[in-house]
Amino acid sequence: MAEKPVRRKLPWWKKLLFTTAVFLPVLLVIEAGMRICGEGPAIPVVPAEVDAQEPPTKPRELNAFEYFTICDAHLGFCNYPNGDFRSPYIVGNPVSTTDKFGYRNGYGWTAEGDSPIVLFVGDSITFASEVNDDQTGPSEVARLLAEEEFDVRVLNAGVRGFGTVQSKRMLAECFERFANIVAVVYTHCGNDLEENVVPNLRNPARAPVMLRDDATGEFREVDVAELAVPPGRNFLGWKPEPLPPRTPTALERAAVWIEEHSALGHFFLSGWRKIEEEFDLREYEFPSGKHFVPVSEYAKWNTWAGRHGGEEVLQRLVVEMDRICREHGAAFLTTTYADGSELEAAEMIARICAAVDVPFVDSKPAFRGPWRFYSALRTDGTYDPHYGPEGTKTYAVALAPALKQVLRSQGIASKQTAEP
């Protein structure tokens, strides 16, 4: 019986040589064809010179952050007092006003009086410039409490752009100003994670943050070192701070070289980068299955903050806020921004609160519809990620039962429950 011939295995370098000999001419033909068709490699980016004689552009209308945000040495920034702003970018042009302290006006709110106060601290979701004064989340909560005739005032001390460090300081300031705060609600949002550890995230505004001490390894609060403008002055114009610089890897440097020297390389790499920028290749688990979700610049900062102690900082701040409330005999609740979709931030703050035994109100079950239903509609036809009227109402419906229970436990019974 004849033996089968034994096939000789080619060494790896011969395989590589053969593959190169086959595919290199094909790539060269495609490269030549693309250049004939007018395609070319990437042009290296060179900073352009600014033309000093360029005519000034027409001033655009201010947004709510630019109108209300003024510099503050302790808080970093806060709301402009006695403000009156009509949003040009939201359908219906909702009006936001502030009182003499810079707090958002709302349903039944007055800084004068002796009735107990339910305090709301947080950022743009709490301030809610996308709706009118009497439609904010705190206003809708005040309306629901008034329906059962609870004799309380609801104070909206939210400030657009605030992180948890600033919310904690605002909470302490409110306790110094008002002696009868009985309950505090902190509404956490996903971008709080990075705002707590990046002092100049909202350039040129600066904010106090909590950073790890290089000497002790412990986290400590760091005040604003240098104010961008004098206290009480507005920050006109702002943009998110770019991500921290890093040294490109050898593979990234090779990709840049290929893109700058090859039309074919530029075509594929620029297309891949657009996909990366749009989706950031981040996969999330939803009830309906796995989906790729677009990631904004803030979400990239959120990832960065998560790798630099962001969750530990948030946990410490939540504990400190709870401690301040206990010292003043007030109840402390946390909740989170929800809009009908799954959010990593909601799961994170719920986990943190459970670990330190701080009451958490999960508002997600109340948001059963599509996220656009709860969002504000812009004048250009797109949707703003902040709450519109339906969003603030749903937020209030989710939160009001827990607050009513807290008020009753504080001995503040409504007239309905007081009647025999």
C-alpha positions as a Python dict, from the first residue, in 0.01 Angstrom:
ca = {
    (1, 'M'): (0, 0, 0),
    (2, 'A'): (148, 330, -114),
    (3, 'E'): (222, 585, 155),
    (4, 'K'): (56, 927, 131),
    (5, 'P'): (296, 1205, 45),
    (6, 'V'): (380, 1427, 342),
    (7, 'R'): (302, 1795, 279),
    (8, 'R'): (580, 2025, 374),
    (9, 'K'): (476, 2324, 587),
    (10, 'L'): (606, 2656, 463),
    (11, 'P'): (787, 2869, 720),
    (12, 'W'): (601, 3180, 836),
    (13, 'W'): (828, 3419, 648),
    (14, 'K'): (754, 3246, 318),
    (15, 'K'): (380, 3269, 389),
    (16, 'L'): (416, 3640, 463),
    (17, 'L'): (621, 3692, 147),
    (18, 'F'): (365, 3507, -64),
    (19, 'T'): (72, 3703, 87),
    (20, 'T'): (252, 4032, 28),
    (21, 'A'): (333, 3939, -332),
    (22, 'V'): (-34, 3862, -398),
    (23, 'F'): (-207, 4151, -220),
    (24, 'L'): (44, 4437, -251),
    (25, 'P'): (-7, 4483, -626),
    (26, 'V'): (-385, 4485, -569),
    (27, 'L'): (-354, 4753, -301),
    (28, 'L'): (-123, 4958, -522),
    (29, 'V'): (-373, 4942, -809),
    (30, 'I'): (-657, 5055, -576),
    (31, 'E'): (-435, 5334, -439),
    (32, 'A'): (-352, 5453, -791),
    (33, 'G'): (-717, 5438, -894),
    (34, 'M'): (-826, 5645, -594),
    (35, 'R'): (-564, 5911, -665),
    (36, 'I'): (-669, 5927, -1031),
    (37, 'C'): (-1027, 5981, -910),
    (38, 'G'): (-914, 6274, -699),
    (39, 'E'): (-885, 6107, -360),
    (40, 'G'): (-571, 6163, -157),
    (41, 'P'): (-410, 6104, 181),
    (42, 'A'): (-500, 6309, 486),
    (43, 'I'): (-356, 6658, 506),
    (44, 'P'): (-161, 6711, 830),
    (45, 'V'): (-345, 6949, 1062),
    (46, 'V'): (-165, 7282, 1100),
    (47, 'P'): (-305, 7547, 1338),
    (48, 'A'): (-456, 7823, 1129),
    (49, 'E'): (-360, 8184, 1186),
    (50, 'V'): (-639, 8410, 1310),
    (51, 'D'): (-716, 8701, 1080),
    (52, 'A'): (-728, 9010, 1300),
    (53, 'Q'): (-927, 9196, 1031),
    (54, 'E'): (-1207, 8938, 1019),
    (55, 'P'): (-1540, 9120, 1061),
    (56, 'P'): (-1724, 9044, 1387),
    (57, 'T'): (-2004, 8792, 1364),
    (58, 'K'): (-2358, 8870, 1473),
    (59, 'P'): (-2390, 8816, 1850),
    (60, 'R'): (-2593, 8503, 1922),
    (61, 'E'): (-2853, 8480, 2194),
    (62, 'L'): (-2732, 8358, 2532),
    (63, 'N'): (-2830, 8016, 2663),
    (64, 'A'): (-2948, 7964, 3021),
    (65, 'F'): (-2605, 7866, 3152),
    (66, 'E'): (-2444, 8180, 3013),
    (67, 'Y'): (-2722, 8406, 3140),
    (68, 'F'): (-2758, 8272, 3495),
    (69, 'T'): (-2406, 8157, 3583),
    (70, 'I'): (-2199, 8401, 3784),
    (71, 'C'): (-1867, 8351, 3960),
    (72, 'D'): (-1866, 8259, 4330),
    (73, 'A'): (-1552, 8206, 4540),
    (74, 'H'): (-1699, 7924, 4753),
    (75, 'L'): (-1928, 7747, 4506),
    (76, 'G'): (-1722, 7816, 4194),
    (77, 'F'): (-2033, 7955, 4031),
    (78, 'C'): (-2400, 8003, 4118),
    (79, 'N'): (-2718, 8162, 3983),
    (80, 'Y'): (-2758, 8528, 3904),
    (81, 'P'): (-3007, 8677, 4158),
    (82, 'N'): (-3332, 8839, 4043),
    (83, 'G'): (-3277, 8691, 3699),
    (84, 'D'): (-3538, 8676, 3423),
    (85, 'F'): (-3453, 8463, 3120),
    (86, 'R'): (-3666, 8354, 2825),
    (87, 'S'): (-3509, 8058, 2644),
    (88, 'P'): (-3475, 8119, 2268),
    (89, 'Y'): (-3387, 7756, 2193),
    (90, 'I'): (-3683, 7565, 2347),
    (91, 'V'): (-4029, 7548, 2190),
    (92, 'G'): (-4264, 7782, 2375),
    (93, 'N'): (-3971, 7994, 2499),
    (94, 'P'): (-4010, 7901, 2868),
    (95, 'V'): (-3925, 8168, 3126),
    (96, 'S'): (-3685, 8109, 3415),
    (97, 'T'): (-3660, 8355, 3703),
    (98, 'T'): (-3458, 8360, 4025),
    (99, 'D'): (-3521, 8527, 4360),
    (100, 'K'): (-3295, 8765, 4550),
    (101, 'F'): (-3069, 8476, 4660),
    (102, 'G'): (-3043, 8323, 4312),
    (103, 'Y'): (-3282, 8035, 4387),
    (104, 'R'): (-3521, 7934, 4112),
    (105, 'N'): (-3868, 8067, 4166),
    (106, 'G'): (-4142, 7809, 4161),
    (107, 'Y'): (-4489, 7701, 4267),
    (108, 'G'): (-4566, 7853, 4606),
    (109, 'W'): (-4204, 7936, 4685),
    (110, 'T'): (-4121, 8232, 4906),
    (111, 'A'): (-3807, 8294, 5106),
    (112, 'E'): (-4018, 8458, 5377),
    (113, 'G'): (-4227, 8264, 5628),
    (114, 'D'): (-4203, 7998, 5896),
    (115, 'S'): (-4342, 7690, 5724),
    (116, 'P'): (-4105, 7392, 5683),
    (117, 'I'): (-3889, 7370, 5370),
    (118, 'V'): (-3824, 7080, 5137),
    (119, 'L'): (-3491, 7158, 4969),
    (120, 'F'): (-3386, 7037, 4624),
    (121, 'V'): (-3017, 7054, 4526),
    (122, 'G'): (-2860, 6944, 4201),
    (123, 'D'): (-2774, 7065, 3855),
    (124, 'S'): (-2961, 7153, 3535),
    (125, 'I'): (-3218, 6877, 3585),
    (126, 'T'): (-3316, 7039, 3915),
    (127, 'F'): (-3299, 7398, 3788),
    (128, 'A'): (-3487, 7297, 3469),
    (129, 'S'): (-3457, 7605, 3248),
    (130, 'E'): (-3633, 7408, 2972),
    (131, 'V'): (-3969, 7468, 3144),
    (132, 'N'): (-4141, 7761, 3315),
    (133, 'D'): (-4096, 7836, 3685),
    (134, 'D'): (-4413, 7654, 3789),
    (135, 'Q'): (-4328, 7346, 3578),
    (136, 'T'): (-3991, 7245, 3724),
    (137, 'G'): (-3954, 6914, 3907),
    (138, 'P'): (-3954, 7085, 4250),
    (139, 'S'): (-4260, 7291, 4148),
    (140, 'E'): (-4447, 6979, 4041),
    (141, 'V'): (-4355, 6814, 4375),
    (142, 'A'): (-4481, 7124, 4560),
    (143, 'R'): (-4809, 7102, 4369),
    (144, 'L'): (-4855, 6735, 4464),
    (145, 'L'): (-4778, 6809, 4829),
    (146, 'A'): (-5023, 7098, 4825),
    (147, 'E'): (-5296, 6867, 4697),
    (148, 'E'): (-5279, 6687, 5032),
    (149, 'E'): (-5244, 7026, 5201),
    (150, 'F'): (-4898, 6979, 5346),
    (151, 'D'): (-4793, 7314, 5487),
    (152, 'V'): (-4444, 7323, 5335),
    (153, 'R'): (-4244, 7535, 5095),
    (154, 'V'): (-4033, 7372, 4824),
    (155, 'L'): (-3699, 7539, 4750),
    (156, 'N'): (-3526, 7480, 4416),
    (157, 'A'): (-3155, 7548, 4479),
    (158, 'G'): (-3039, 7375, 4161),
    (159, 'V'): (-2765, 7535, 3951),
    (160, 'R'): (-2685, 7439, 3594),
    (161, 'G'): (-2349, 7264, 3571),
    (162, 'F'): (-2321, 7177, 3940),
    (163, 'G'): (-2134, 6868, 4056),
    (164, 'T'): (-2195, 6690, 4386),
    (165, 'V'): (-1924, 6890, 4566),
    (166, 'Q'): (-2110, 7210, 4477),
    (167, 'S'): (-2448, 7059, 4565),
    (168, 'K'): (-2313, 6965, 4906),
    (169, 'R'): (-2184, 7319, 4962),
    (170, 'M'): (-2513, 7467, 4843),
    (171, 'L'): (-2695, 7238, 5088),
    (172, 'A'): (-2478, 7365, 5375),
    (173, 'E'): (-2537, 7729, 5272),
    (174, 'C'): (-2914, 7674, 5267),
    (175, 'F'): (-2902, 7533, 5621),
    (176, 'E'): (-2716, 7847, 5729),
    (177, 'R'): (-2984, 8068, 5569),
    (178, 'F'): (-3297, 7874, 5668),
    (179, 'A'): (-3354, 7715, 6008),
    (180, 'N'): (-3656, 7504, 5917),
    (181, 'I'): (-3540, 7270, 5638),
    (182, 'V'): (-3696, 6931, 5711),
    (183, 'A'): (-3606, 6731, 5398),
    (184, 'V'): (-3340, 6747, 5129),
    (185, 'V'): (-3345, 6585, 4784),
    (186, 'Y'): (-3026, 6549, 4581),
    (187, 'T'): (-3085, 6452, 4217),
    (188, 'H'): (-2780, 6281, 4074),
    (189, 'C'): (-2698, 6302, 3703),
    (190, 'G'): (-2443, 6100, 3508),
    (191, 'N'): (-2210, 6394, 3444),
    (192, 'D'): (-2172, 6458, 3819),
    (193, 'L'): (-1904, 6190, 3823),
    (194, 'E'): (-1659, 6393, 3617),
    (195, 'E'): (-1771, 6731, 3752),
    (196, 'N'): (-1661, 6618, 4098),
    (197, 'V'): (-1299, 6561, 3990),
    (198, 'V'): (-1236, 6803, 3699),
    (199, 'P'): (-1218, 7165, 3824),
    (200, 'N'): (-1228, 7331, 3480),
    (201, 'L'): (-1464, 7096, 3298),
    (202, 'R'): (-1687, 7391, 3208),
    (203, 'N'): (-1421, 7622, 3078),
    (204, 'P'): (-1375, 7909, 3169),
    (205, 'A'): (-1587, 7846, 3481),
    (206, 'R'): (-1406, 7679, 3770),
    (207, 'A'): (-1552, 7455, 4038),
    (208, 'P'): (-1440, 7311, 4373),
    (209, 'V'): (-1366, 6939, 4339),
    (210, 'M'): (-1251, 6643, 4546),
    (211, 'L'): (-908, 6506, 4454),
    (212, 'R'): (-672, 6247, 4596),
    (213, 'D'): (-386, 6393, 4800),
    (214, 'D'): (-55, 6270, 4659),
    (215, 'A'): (107, 6271, 5004),
    (216, 'T'): (-162, 6092, 5207),
    (217, 'G'): (-354, 5908, 4938),
    (218, 'E'): (-680, 6043, 5087),
    (219, 'F'): (-942, 6244, 4901),
    (220, 'R'): (-991, 6606, 5003),
    (221, 'E'): (-1190, 6900, 4873),
    (222, 'V'): (-997, 7151, 4667),
    (223, 'D'): (-1125, 7508, 4634),
    (224, 'V'): (-1104, 7714, 4319),
    (225, 'A'): (-745, 7833, 4301),
    (226, 'E'): (-798, 8122, 4061),
    (227, 'L'): (-1125, 8284, 3961),
    (228, 'A'): (-1172, 8337, 3589),
    (229, 'V'): (-1380, 8652, 3648),
    (230, 'P'): (-1453, 8857, 3963),
    (231, 'P'): (-1723, 8722, 4198),
    (232, 'G'): (-2072, 8809, 4080),
    (233, 'R'): (-1966, 8845, 3715),
    (234, 'N'): (-2102, 8632, 3431),
    (235, 'F'): (-1904, 8376, 3234),
    (236, 'L'): (-1986, 8475, 2876),
    (237, 'G'): (-1937, 8167, 2663),
    (238, 'W'): (-1810, 7827, 2772),
    (239, 'K'): (-1708, 7496, 2622),
    (240, 'P'): (-1623, 7156, 2774),
    (241, 'E'): (-1259, 7111, 2865),
    (242, 'P'): (-1082, 6867, 2629),
    (243, 'L'): (-977, 6529, 2760),
    (244, 'P'): (-632, 6508, 2926),
    (245, 'P'): (-349, 6470, 2673),
    (246, 'R'): (-175, 6135, 2646),
    (247, 'T'): (113, 5987, 2447),
    (248, 'P'): (-12, 5806, 2135),
    (249, 'T'): (67, 5435, 2111),
    (250, 'A'): (293, 5293, 1840),
    (251, 'L'): (-16, 5159, 1661),
    (252, 'E'): (-185, 5502, 1671),
    (253, 'R'): (130, 5668, 1534),
    (254, 'A'): (148, 5410, 1256),
    (255, 'A'): (-218, 5475, 1171),
    (256, 'V'): (-151, 5850, 1145),
    (257, 'W'): (146, 5788, 915),
    (258, 'I'): (-58, 5560, 689),
    (259, 'E'): (-346, 5808, 675),
    (260, 'E'): (-111, 6094, 581),
    (261, 'H'): (64, 5893, 306),
    (262, 'S'): (-209, 5678, 156),
    (263, 'A'): (-544, 5766, -2),
    (264, 'L'): (-670, 5414, 67),
    (265, 'G'): (-551, 5431, 428),
    (266, 'H'): (-713, 5772, 472),
    (267, 'F'): (-1042, 5642, 330),
    (268, 'F'): (-1065, 5346, 566),
    (269, 'L'): (-918, 5506, 879),
    (270, 'S'): (-1124, 5826, 854),
    (271, 'G'): (-1439, 5618, 805),
    (272, 'W'): (-1354, 5406, 1107),
    (273, 'R'): (-1289, 5717, 1315),
    (274, 'K'): (-1633, 5856, 1226),
    (275, 'I'): (-1791, 5531, 1342),
    (276, 'E'): (-1582, 5546, 1659),
    (277, 'E'): (-1684, 5908, 1727),
    (278, 'E'): (-2051, 5832, 1669),
    (279, 'F'): (-2076, 5514, 1869),
    (280, 'D'): (-1749, 5500, 2065),
    (281, 'L'): (-1791, 5122, 2022),
    (282, 'R'): (-1956, 5103, 2363),
    (283, 'E'): (-2205, 4819, 2397),
    (284, 'Y'): (-2490, 4842, 2647),
    (285, 'E'): (-2727, 4573, 2767),
    (286, 'F'): (-3092, 4671, 2723),
    (287, 'P'): (-3402, 4462, 2792),
    (288, 'S'): (-3449, 4436, 2414),
    (289, 'G'): (-3092, 4316, 2362),
    (290, 'K'): (-2746, 4461, 2310),
    (291, 'H'): (-2712, 4791, 2127),
    (292, 'F'): (-2436, 5036, 2045),
    (293, 'V'): (-2510, 5371, 2210),
    (294, 'P'): (-2360, 5706, 2100),
    (295, 'V'): (-2127, 5850, 2361),
    (296, 'S'): (-2085, 6225, 2405),
    (297, 'E'): (-1770, 6407, 2513),
    (298, 'Y'): (-1910, 6421, 2867),
    (299, 'A'): (-1959, 6045, 2866),
    (300, 'K'): (-1593, 6002, 2768),
    (301, 'W'): (-1503, 6224, 3062),
    (302, 'N'): (-1732, 6006, 3273),
    (303, 'T'): (-1527, 5700, 3178),
    (304, 'W'): (-1207, 5888, 3262),
    (305, 'A'): (-1347, 5992, 3602),
    (306, 'G'): (-1453, 5635, 3676),
    (307, 'R'): (-1093, 5526, 3637),
    (308, 'H'): (-971, 5803, 3868),
    (309, 'G'): (-1176, 5741, 4179),
    (310, 'G'): (-1501, 5904, 4067),
    (311, 'E'): (-1729, 5651, 4237),
    (312, 'E'): (-1537, 5669, 4565),
    (313, 'V'): (-1560, 6048, 4557),
    (314, 'L'): (-1935, 6033, 4492),
    (315, 'Q'): (-1985, 5789, 4779),
    (316, 'R'): (-1794, 6013, 5021),
    (317, 'L'): (-1997, 6316, 4916),
    (318, 'V'): (-2330, 6136, 4953),
    (319, 'V'): (-2227, 6028, 5304),
    (320, 'E'): (-2126, 6385, 5392),
    (321, 'M'): (-2454, 6528, 5264),
    (322, 'D'): (-2645, 6273, 5471),
    (323, 'R'): (-2436, 6364, 5777),
    (324, 'I'): (-2505, 6738, 5735),
    (325, 'C'): (-2878, 6670, 5710),
    (326, 'R'): (-2874, 6449, 6020),
    (327, 'E'): (-2692, 6720, 6216),
    (328, 'H'): (-2975, 6961, 6130),
    (329, 'G'): (-3252, 6710, 6193),
    (330, 'A'): (-3349, 6686, 5826),
    (331, 'A'): (-3415, 6376, 5618),
    (332, 'F'): (-3194, 6317, 5314),
    (333, 'L'): (-3306, 6147, 4994),
    (334, 'T'): (-3122, 6085, 4670),
    (335, 'T'): (-3274, 6016, 4333),
    (336, 'T'): (-3147, 6017, 3978),
    (337, 'Y'): (-3222, 6150, 3633),
    (338, 'A'): (-3427, 5901, 3432),
    (339, 'D'): (-3591, 5925, 3092),
    (340, 'G'): (-3724, 5581, 3004),
    (341, 'S'): (-3391, 5433, 2892),
    (342, 'E'): (-3137, 5229, 3082),
    (343, 'L'): (-2868, 5445, 3241),
    (344, 'E'): (-2542, 5330, 3395),
    (345, 'A'): (-2545, 5633, 3626),
    (346, 'A'): (-2878, 5531, 3782),
    (347, 'E'): (-2748, 5186, 3865),
    (348, 'M'): (-2427, 5334, 4005),
    (349, 'I'): (-2588, 5584, 4244),
    (350, 'A'): (-2839, 5322, 4360),
    (351, 'R'): (-2551, 5084, 4439),
    (352, 'I'): (-2355, 5357, 4620),
    (353, 'C'): (-2654, 5460, 4834),
    (354, 'A'): (-2727, 5099, 4926),
    (355, 'A'): (-2365, 5050, 5034),
    (356, 'V'): (-2372, 5347, 5275),
    (357, 'D'): (-2737, 5311, 5386),
    (358, 'V'): (-2861, 5637, 5234),
    (359, 'P'): (-3225, 5641, 5117),
    (360, 'F'): (-3255, 5624, 4739),
    (361, 'V'): (-3572, 5680, 4536),
    (362, 'D'): (-3562, 5493, 4205),
    (363, 'S'): (-3758, 5705, 3958),
    (364, 'K'): (-3698, 5482, 3657),
    (365, 'P'): (-4014, 5269, 3692),
    (366, 'A'): (-4228, 5582, 3647),
    (367, 'F'): (-4073, 5654, 3307),
    (368, 'R'): (-4246, 5392, 3094),
    (369, 'G'): (-4261, 5576, 2762),
    (370, 'P'): (-3994, 5660, 2502),
    (371, 'W'): (-3734, 5910, 2619),
    (372, 'R'): (-3846, 6177, 2369),
    (373, 'F'): (-4184, 6190, 2544),
    (374, 'Y'): (-4015, 6327, 2857),
    (375, 'S'): (-3761, 6557, 2688),
    (376, 'A'): (-3783, 6923, 2595),
    (377, 'L'): (-3835, 7002, 2226),
    (378, 'R'): (-3594, 7250, 2070),
    (379, 'T'): (-3694, 7511, 1817),
    (380, 'D'): (-3483, 7336, 1551),
    (381, 'G'): (-3695, 7021, 1585),
    (382, 'T'): (-3445, 6817, 1787),
    (383, 'Y'): (-3488, 6699, 2145),
    (384, 'D'): (-3303, 6842, 2442),
    (385, 'P'): (-3183, 6577, 2691),
    (386, 'H'): (-3331, 6778, 2979),
    (387, 'Y'): (-3688, 6733, 3098),
    (388, 'G'): (-3981, 6900, 2930),
    (389, 'P'): (-4319, 6936, 3107),
    (390, 'E'): (-4398, 6564, 3090),
    (391, 'G'): (-4053, 6477, 3227),
    (392, 'T'): (-4082, 6703, 3531),
    (393, 'K'): (-4435, 6577, 3606),
    (394, 'T'): (-4321, 6215, 3590),
    (395, 'Y'): (-4018, 6294, 3806),
    (396, 'A'): (-4249, 6449, 4068),
    (397, 'V'): (-4494, 6158, 4060),
    (398, 'A'): (-4203, 5918, 4122),
    (399, 'L'): (-4062, 6122, 4411),
    (400, 'A'): (-4370, 6257, 4589),
    (401, 'P'): (-4474, 5936, 4775),
    (402, 'A'): (-4134, 5905, 4943),
    (403, 'L'): (-4139, 6272, 5040),
    (404, 'K'): (-4490, 6246, 5185),
    (405, 'Q'): (-4374, 5956, 5397),
    (406, 'V'): (-4072, 6156, 5514),
    (407, 'L'): (-4286, 6455, 5606),
    (408, 'R'): (-4524, 6238, 5806),
    (409, 'S'): (-4229, 6078, 5986),
    (410, 'Q'): (-4111, 6432, 6068),
    (411, 'G'): (-4444, 6502, 6233),
    (412, 'I'): (-4565, 6727, 5949),
    (413, 'A'): (-4909, 6581, 5886),
    (414, 'S'): (-5127, 6707, 5605),
    (415, 'K'): (-5472, 6840, 5687),
    (416, 'Q'): (-5621, 6537, 5516),
    (417, 'T'): (-5442, 6291, 5745),
    (418, 'A'): (-5500, 6511, 6049),
    (419, 'E'): (-5877, 6498, 6008),
    (420, 'P'): (-6050, 6214, 6204),
}
